[in-house]
């Protein structure tokens, strides 16, 4: 069977971070030798080279200058130029999530006769109703693809409710590397905390994600502070993620607000803010509890990474997303989003009963091993590629 030649189109790629970029990189590593990958991505870091090789994969970056006049037009023109160069070299285009760049990608792929796969990643953002509200051209770009991949039952349900063809969508969850993300022994945890300069005399509650309103880090901080005041349970809260207000969707300066609230609380020394890191597994393996208070998600990779590391998780109950991953009370706790009182109680429950918490973490690890390994997910991506090529 011919080896497929794929162009992955992402919103960010290593060393910058996005869910689609992280998953694409993990699958590209897994399918090395079976698929010839190229990556076309946008980038905000001016120091990154326009072209590079990451894990043996050619990566082309189109610079995006946020807040500049005509930046969108210039980025679109650069994207079109790169597509003219890359599309003749590939058989299939695989776009991670919907954004404005899908219009130029879909148009040029059609012009050059290349089939397109659209990967639905994020709740609301990648849903048909949201795209349709952006106008006729955006809706055409969304509907014109040859195959849809959906990471969660919730996204699939929204697709079907829009009356789109059932035969063109395929459910493939996100996956995680269960070797890289694995439970730490007590000795390993102590060494990790020493290296990361985190305290070893109290449990650590961990948040990983961009500091944006939909991720609700402020709800977690409020809940953790309430728990500290009402129970006296000593713990450390660690936020890992971008807090730069100039980044995409961070206009409300939420990161700065969190720092101000933490400093004024009297517990500021126990709240740590960490920049995004490529070695994120170290923080998962050093922690005791993972918290994800988001109000919307597709199938969150950070939650899978925490579960793979055997962490007990406290997460928002998001129908069609987290409730398909976690059995509340067995492999974690699911809570109403945006309720600091319920979150304070859940954090206290986890920290008061480390034996029960460890049992939930072990169950979470088994769930990942059974359903969300990167090996299984990569094989499903490969099958989708062959399916699209066969039907063309």
Buried (B, 14 or more C-beta within 10 A) or exposed (E): EEEBBBBBBBBBBBBBBBBBBBBBBBBBBBBBEBBBBBBBBBBBEEEBEEEBEBEEBBBBBBBBEEEEEEEBEBBBEBBBEBBEEBBEEBBBBBBBBBBBBBBBBBBBBBEBEBBBBBBBBBBBBBBBEBBBEBEEEBBBBBBBBBBBBBBBBBBBBBBBEBEBEEEBBBBBBBBBBBEBBBBBEEEBBEBBBEEBEBBEEEBBBBBBBBBBBBBBBBBBBBBBBBBBEEBEBEBBBBBBBBBBBEBBEBEEBBBBBBBEBBEEBEBEEBBBBBEBBEEBBBBBBBBBBBBBBBBBBBBBBBBBBBBBBBBBBBBBBBEBBBBBBBBBEEBBBBBEBEBBBBBBBBBBBBBEEBEEBBBBBBBBBEBBBEBBBBEBBBBBBBEBBBBBBEEE
